């Protein structure tokens, strides 16, 4: 059988330029996250875009870390460029209105893209095995889920794979067969890795409040950055933790090496570390390669609140940029200025709430210092921006001053609890504003000096 699949592979093998010419004007193209982006193929496609050959096309990107050449005005302005999660490359274009930020939950992406008649996907893949299968390796987000839905419904879909011998072969539901593929090109570029963020004293303090709430046997979802790393370091003494997440990051490998992460007590996908994206350092990529304890699945599987809720004691830990006294949270912008994306945050908050014993933590620094050296509160009376998590859905809020539970709390109770984790320099101001807005009685005596965290 191998000879049959190898012959088919050779028939579909193209140069990047040949494959790029199979994209036509008007195509709607899905481009996955980070290493999932076919770097060399998209260099060829970008040249066609810059030449004005694909003006009526639409491109949706997960998180562009591997194709910065798409983020130039002469390219991005030629097509409808939608960004589901804005990367540093894309941020300047998004803030100028050249790039179109796409506010969407991860779980919803495949369905919404199907409704929008997307007809082409491009993905990085590991080399074909003897049975004709490619693993989509480190990325199995919207592009893979969209394609599987289209194939199941019999809808036409052009599938382009850039085969990279450096891409690990990962188990799970993330594979394409050569018979399904439109074209293949080969490019053995070095996988991108993300440097580990510096852990701040604020990260350590926040992580401490969160870690003490996480029991042995919990299933943990972590994001990427200093805070998740700090949480991971404070969980190394726990027992039999599990992983079900959107992003498998370095912190999970740390927990596995420490013996804290075993996946033995998971109540769904037992004994498996499960995610949609793998992003981190080279050691992490080696760890997931042909590891039967790791599976990568589509984002509509991993971020499905119903699947998340199948795990008992599910702990979702995510960062936000701002919140207000009612509990409204901003996750993807600085005010109304585009900055990142909501990703799977809302999905995991919802899933954790439905989980038996589950908890969802949203964390932020209490303040920030601007370029002039002036201190500002990140907790405001009322947020002035795009709300990512509504006040109805928030469970735990954490800063370096404590962790409070506000799910089901009245407005008066929310004010008291949220002010208690604000920076001390702004607590009197927040109480004053709460009284001005009649959130609390103007005669109420709120002693902000001696507030303690309330979990």
Buried (B, 14 or more C-beta within 10 A) or exposed (E): EEEEBBEBBEEBBBBBBEBBBBBBEEBBBBBBBBBBBBBBBBBBBBBBBBEEBBEEBBBBBBBBBBBEBBBBEEBBBBBBBBBBBBBEBBBEBBBEEBBBBBEBBBBBBBBBBBEEEBBBBBBBBBBBBEEBBBBBBBBBBBBBBBBBBBBEEEBEBBBBBBBBEBBBBBBBBBBBEBEBBBBBBBBEBEBEBBEBBEBBEBBBBBBBBBBEBBEEBBBBBBBBBBBBBBBBBBBBEBBBBBBBBBBBBBBBBBBBEBEBBBBEBBBBBEEBBBBBBBBBBEEBBEBBBEBEBBBBBBBBBBBBBEBBBBBBBBBBBBBBBBBBBBBBBBBBBBEEEBBBBBBBBBBBBBBBBEBEEBBBBBBBBBBBEEEEEEEEBBBBBEBEBBBBBEBEBBBBBBBBBBBBBBBEBEBEBBBBBBBBBBBEEBBBBBBEBBBEBEBBEEEEEBEBEEBEBBE
